[in-house]
């Protein structure tokens, strides 16, 4: 996997991702402390509003940013968005009212909504070989998991000597370092796309995405991911502290079990994806994650909740979670032309976060109102339903190349070159407006 880092451009982009993630992790800790300073016992309301604004920005801004990412210099766009995030991070320690926090954080999340899908769309252009790209996706997954471990640790060490305002400074440094690393390498930008109207451009990514069967399957898998992930991310603190009566170190260890499962999957996936296609791998990941929730529910019924059972279950959920998430970039790359890639990554970014917008509150409501068993079964049932949709909309034997004919095109059209019936990777575009064998 590490041989991918021999590519200088990818190596710089990967380290840009790491420092930006560390900066984001420091900001997450600092926001909790800032919210408490601003509102005391009502800090949860401030944080809830902030995370709602995050989802609104991700769902609403990402498709617009993706629509125009192909029309500007990609490196300049990424550096500019990083600089916006730097400025916001440096302003955060100066605020005195919650509305100021909401405004600044919304601006920062809007910048992230433009940065992340554009960055994701850049990697397959830097690593056109699919095997290398698969390893890059696994490295990216490892980076996210390690950030979940390292950021709280680094924040804790800094808070021993500094106030939490220093964490915002660390966030700014992380985004600034990301900008410098992106600036240090050349980044390929796709060829300019034909001029299109505002509506056509902003909705194009969503329309191409939803017209492609494997991407409709990816969306259904994203709902599985958010269903099982929300159970872990929202409810773990309640299960460990209230249900089991354990301390903060046990909470950290429980979240580490989830991250460890994800990291193990990221390490073994590249070799598996060299031999097995994406669809069965992602479906197996979904089954593993769902079964992990159901097995925990069975243990609770038979023996009651125990920490050992929770650790093993969360490890299984984390493993399945990573197996489902990691191949997603391959599916989008395989289903798009280079010029449309930012729009499709933006569509996936927005739609997947829309799934989280549903499952985050659902998970907390089920546990609070009905208890652990209902939460486990409810989210597992939603995940099973989403898995069933994925099986239906993403047919087995998903081909890369599709033999088809263009009866409506003249024989001298550049696409057919005298052969109306031909075979090539089928990608939804103007010449192939639907998934079919005749056009």
C-alpha positions in Angstrom: 0.0 0.0 0.0 2.8 2.4 0.9 4.4 2.2 -2.6 1.6 4.6 -3.7 3.4 7.3 -1.8 6.4 7.1 -4.2 4.3 9.2 -6.5 5.4 12.7 -5.5 2.1 14.5 -6.4 0.0 11.9 -4.5 2.4 12.0 -1.6 2.0 15.7 -1.1 -1.8 15.5 -1.5 -2.0 12.7 1.0 0.0 14.6 3.6 -2.2 17.6 2.8 -5.2 15.5 3.7 -3.6 14.3 6.9 -2.7 17.8 8.2 -6.1 19.1 7.3 -7.8 16.2 9.1 -5.7 16.9 12.2 -6.7 20.5 12.1 -10.3 19.6 11.8 -10.0 17.2 14.7 -8.5 19.9 16.9 -11.3 22.3 15.9 -13.9 19.7 16.9 -12.5 19.5 20.5 -12.2 23.3 20.6 -15.8 23.9 19.5 -17.1 21.8 22.4 -15.1 24.0 24.8 -16.2 27.2 23.1 -19.8 26.2 23.2 -19.6 25.6 26.9 -18.0 29.0 27.4 -20.7 30.7 25.4 -23.8 28.9 26.8 -22.7 26.8 29.8 -25.3 24.0 30.4 -26.9 24.8 27.0 -23.7 24.0 25.1 -25.4 20.9 23.6 -27.9 23.2 21.9 -25.0 25.2 20.4 -23.2 22.1 19.2 -26.4 20.6 17.8 -27.0 23.8 15.8 -23.4 23.8 14.5 -23.6 20.2 13.3 -26.9 20.8 11.7 -25.3 23.7 9.8 -22.5 21.4 8.8 -25.0 19.0 7.2 -26.9 21.8 5.5 -23.7 23.2 4.0 -22.6 19.7 2.9 -25.9 18.8 1.3 -26.6 22.2 -0.2 -23.3 23.6 -1.2 -21.4 20.5 -2.5 -23.4 20.1 -5.7 -23.0 23.8 -6.6 -19.2 23.7 -5.9 -18.9 20.5 -7.9 -20.7 22.0 -10.8 -18.1 24.8 -11.2 -15.0 22.9 -10.1 -14.3 21.8 -13.6 -14.3 25.4 -14.9 -11.5 26.8 -12.8 -7.9 25.8 -12.1 -8.2 23.0 -9.6 -5.1 23.7 -7.6 -6.1 27.4 -7.3 -9.5 26.4 -6.1 -8.2 24.0 -3.5 -5.6 26.5 -2.1 -8.2 29.2 -2.1 -10.7 27.1 -0.1 -7.9 26.2 2.4 -7.1 29.8 2.9 -10.8 30.6 3.6 -10.7 27.8 6.3 -7.5 29.3 7.7 -9.1 32.8 8.1 -12.2 31.3 9.8 -10.1 29.2 12.2 -8.1 32.3 13.2 -11.3 34.3 13.8 -13.1 31.7 15.9 -11.2 32.6 19.2 -12.5 36.2 18.9 -16.2 35.5 18.9 -18.4 36.4 21.9 -21.9 35.4 20.8 -23.4 32.1 19.5 -24.6 33.7 16.2 -21.1 34.7 15.4 -20.0 31.0 15.8 -22.8 29.9 13.6 -21.9 32.3 10.8 -18.2 31.5 10.9 -18.7 27.8 11.1 -21.2 27.8 8.3 -18.6 29.6 6.1 -15.9 27.0 7.0 -18.2 24.1 6.3 -19.2 25.7 2.9 -15.5 25.8 2.1 -15.1 22.2 3.1 -18.1 21.2 1.0 -16.3 22.6 -2.0 -12.8 21.4 -1.0 -13.5 17.7 -0.2 -15.2 16.5 -3.4 -12.8 18.5 -5.6 -9.9 16.9 -3.7 -11.4 13.4 -4.0 -12.0 14.0 -7.8 -8.3 14.9 -8.2 -6.8 11.7 -6.8 -7.9 9.4 -9.7 -6.4 11.9 -12.2 -3.1 11.8 -10.3 -3.2 8.0 -10.0 -4.9 6.7 -13.2 -3.9 3.1 -12.5 -6.9 1.5 -10.7 -4.8 -0.8 -8.5 -2.8 2.3 -7.3 -6.0 4.3 -6.8 -7.5 1.4 -4.7 -4.5 1.6 -2.4 -4.8 5.4 -2.2 -8.5 4.9 -1.1 -7.4 2.5 1.6 -4.7 5.0 2.8 -7.3 7.7 2.9 -9.6 5.5 5.0 -6.6 4.9 7.4 -6.0 8.6 7.6 -9.5 9.2 8.7 -9.3 6.5 11.3 -5.9 7.6 12.7 -7.2 11.2 12.9 -10.0 10.0 15.2 -7.3 8.6 17.5 -4.5 11.2 17.1 -6.5 14.5 17.2 -8.1 14.0 20.7 -4.7 12.9 22.0 -2.9 15.9 20.5 -5.7 18.2 21.8 -5.3 16.8 25.3 -1.6 17.4 25.3 -1.9 21.0 24.1 -4.6 21.7 26.7 -2.1 20.7 29.4 -0.1 23.8 28.6 -2.4 26.1 26.6 -5.9 27.4 26.5 -8.4 26.0 24.0 -7.9 29.0 21.8 -4.6 27.5 20.8 -6.5 24.6 19.3 -8.1 27.0 16.8 -4.5 28.2 16.0 -3.6 24.5 15.4 -6.6 24.2 13.1 -5.4 27.2 11.1 -1.9 25.8 10.9 -3.3 22.5 9.6 -5.3 24.2 6.8 -2.3 26.5 5.9 0.0 23.4 5.7 -2.6 21.7 3.5 -2.6 24.8 1.2 1.2 24.8 0.9 1.4 21.1 0.1 -1.3 21.4 -2.6 0.6 24.4 -4.0 3.9 22.5 -4.1 2.7 20.1 -6.8 1.1 20.4 -10.2 -2.5 19.1 -10.3 -4.2 18.0 -13.6 -7.4 19.9 -14.4 -9.9 18.3 -16.8 -10.4 19.8 -20.2 -13.1 22.6 -20.2 -16.6 21.2 -20.5 -19.2 22.7 -23.0 -21.0 25.8 -21.7 -24.1 24.9 -19.8 -26.8 26.9 -18.0 -26.9 27.3 -14.2 -29.6 24.7 -13.7 -28.0 22.2 -16.1 -24.6 22.6 -14.5 -25.7 22.5 -10.8 -28.0 19.5 -11.3 -25.8 17.6 -13.8 -23.9 15.6 -11.2 -27.0 14.4 -9.4 -28.7 13.5 -12.7 -25.7 11.5 -14.0 -25.3 9.9 -10.6 -28.9 8.7 -10.2 -29.0 7.5 -13.9 -26.1 5.1 -13.2 -27.2 1.7 -11.6 -23.9 1.1 -9.7 -24.1 4.6 -8.2 -27.7 4.2 -7.2 -26.4 1.1 -5.4 -23.6 3.1 -3.9 -26.3 5.5 -2.5 -28.2 2.7 -0.9 -24.9 1.4 0.6 -24.3 4.9 1.9 -27.6 4.6 3.8 -26.4 1.3 5.3 -23.1 3.1 6.3 -25.0 5.9 8.0 -27.4 3.6 9.8 -24.8 1.4 11.4 -22.4 4.4 11.8 -24.9 6.6 13.6 -25.6 3.8 16.1 -21.9 4.0 17.0 -21.2 7.7 16.8 -24.3 8.9 18.5 -25.0 6.3 21.1 -21.6 5.0 22.3 -21.2 7.6 25.0 -24.6 6.8 26.5 -24.0 3.0 26.4 -20.5 3.3 28.0 -21.2 6.0 30.6 -24.8 5.5 31.5 -25.6 1.9 30.7 -22.3 0.3 31.7 -21.2 3.0 34.2 -17.7 3.1 32.9 -15.3 6.1 32.7 -13.9 8.2 29.9 -11.0 5.9 29.2 -13.5 3.1 28.5 -15.3 5.4 26.1 -12.1 6.1 24.3 -11.3 2.3 24.2 -14.7 1.6 22.8 -14.4 4.1 20.0 -10.9 2.7 19.4 -12.4 -0.7 18.8 -14.6 0.8 16.0 -11.6 2.5 14.5 -9.5 -0.6 14.8 -12.0 -2.6 12.8 -12.0 0.1 10.2 -8.2 0.2 10.0 -7.9 -3.6 9.7 -10.4 -3.6 6.8 -8.4 -0.7 5.1 -5.2 -2.8 5.3 -6.6 -6.0 3.8 -8.9 -4.4 1.2 -6.4 -3.5 -1.6 -5.4 -7.2 -2.1 -9.1 -8.2 -2.0 -10.1 -5.6 -4.5 -7.3 -6.8 -6.9 -9.2 -10.1 -7.1 -12.9 -9.4 -6.3 -15.2 -6.8 -7.9 -16.5 -4.0 -5.8 -20.2 -5.1 -5.6 -19.7 -8.4 -3.6 -17.1 -6.8 -1.4 -19.3 -3.9 -0.4 -22.4 -6.1 0.0 -20.4 -8.4 2.3 -19.2 -5.4 4.3 -22.9 -4.4 4.7 -23.8 -7.9 6.0 -20.9 -7.9 8.5 -21.9 -4.5 9.9 -25.6 -5.4 10.1 -24.9 -8.8 11.7 -22.7 -7.1 14.3 -25.6 -4.9 15.4 -28.0 -7.9 15.5 -25.6 -10.1 17.4 -25.2 -7.4 20.0 -29.0 -7.2 20.3 -29.1 -11.0 20.8 -26.5 -10.9 23.5 -28.4 -8.1 25.2 -31.6 -10.2 25.2 -29.8 -13.3 26.5 -27.1 -12.0 28.8 -27.5 -8.3 29.1 -25.1 -5.6 27.8 -21.5 -6.2 28.6 -18.4 -4.1 27.6 -16.7 -7.1 25.9 -19.8 -7.7 23.7 -19.9 -4.0 22.9 -16.2 -3.9 21.9 -16.5 -7.0 19.7 -19.7 -5.6 18.0 -18.1 -2.2 17.4 -15.0 -3.8 15.9 -17.3 -5.7 13.5 -19.3 -2.6 12.6 -16.0 -0.7 12.0 -14.7 -3.5 9.8 -17.9 -3.6 7.7 -18.1 0.3 7.7 -14.7 0.6 6.0 -15.4 -2.3 3.6 -18.5 -0.4 2.4 -16.9 3.0 2.2 -13.5 2.4 0.7 -14.4 1.2 -2.9 -16.9 4.1 -3.4 -14.3 6.3 -5.2 -13.6 3.5 -7.7 -17.3 3.3 -8.6 -17.5 7.1 -9.2 -14.3 7.2 -11.2 -15.4 4.2 -13.3 -18.8 5.9 -13.9 -17.6 9.4 -15.0 -15.6 11.3 -17.6 -12.8 13.4 -16.1 -14.7 16.6 -16.7 -17.8 15.4 -14.8 -15.9 13.8 -12.0 -16.0 16.7 -9.5 -19.8 17.0 -10.0 -20.2 13.3 -9.4 -18.0 13.3 -6.3 -20.0 16.3 -5.1 -23.2 14.4 -5.7 -22.0 11.5 -3.6 -20.8 13.9 -0.9 -24.1 15.6 -0.7 -26.3 12.5 -0.9 -24.3 10.5 1.6 -24.5 13.4 4.1 -28.2 13.6 3.5 -28.4 10.0 4.7 -26.5 11.0 7.9 -28.9 13.9 8.3 -31.7 11.3 8.7 -29.8 8.6 10.8 -28.1 10.9 13.3 -31.3 12.2 14.9 -33.1 8.9 14.4 -30.4 7.0 16.3 -30.5 9.3 19.3 -34.3 9.4 19.3 -34.7 5.6 19.2 -32.2 5.1 22.1 -33.7 7.9 24.2 -37.3 7.0 23.7 -37.3 3.2 23.4 -34.0 1.9 24.7 -31.0 0.0 23.4 -32.8 -3.0 21.8 -35.2 -0.9 19.7 -32.3 1.3 18.6 -30.3 -1.7 17.5 -33.1 -3.4 15.8 -34.5 -0.2 14.3 -31.2 0.9 12.7 -30.4 -2.7 11.6 -33.8 -2.9 9.9 -33.2 0.4 8.1 -29.8 -1.0 7.0 -31.4 -4.2 5.8 -33.9 -2.3 3.8 -31.2 -0.2 2.2 -29.2 -3.3 1.5 -32.3 -4.8 -0.3 -32.5 -1.6 -2.4 -28.8 -1.9 -3.3 -29.3 -5.5 -4.4 -32.3 -4.5 -6.6 -30.9 -1.3 -8.3 -27.3 -2.6 -8.7 -27.5 -5.8 -10.8 -25.0 -8.6 -10.3 -22.4 -9.0 -13.0 -22.2 -5.2 -13.4 -20.1 -4.9 -16.6 -17.4 -2.3 -17.2 -17.8 -2.5 -21.0 -21.2 -2.7 -22.5 -21.9 -3.6 -26.1 -24.5 -1.2 -27.6 -25.6 0.4 -30.8 -26.2 4.0 -31.8 -29.0 3.8 -34.4 -29.7 7.5 -34.2 -26.2 8.7 -35.1 -25.0 9.0 -38.7 -22.3 6.5 -39.8 -19.7 9.2 -40.0 -20.2 10.5 -36.5 -16.9 10.7 -34.6 -18.2 8.5 -31.8 -19.2 5.5 -34.0 -16.6 5.9 -36.8 -18.6 3.7 -39.2 -19.5 1.2 -36.5 -22.9 2.0 -34.9 -22.7 -1.2 -32.8 -19.6 -1.2 -30.6 -18.4 -1.9 -27.1 -16.7 0.5 -24.5 -17.1 1.5 -20.9 -20.6 2.8 -20.7 -20.8 6.2 -18.9 -23.9 8.3 -18.8 -23.4 11.5 -21.0 -25.0 13.3 -23.9 -24.4 10.3 -26.3 -25.5 7.7 -23.6 -28.3 9.4 -21.7 -29.6 6.2 -20.1 -28.3 2.8 -19.1 -29.3 0.9 -22.2 -28.0 -1.1 -25.2 -29.6 1.0 -28.0 -29.5 4.7 -28.4 
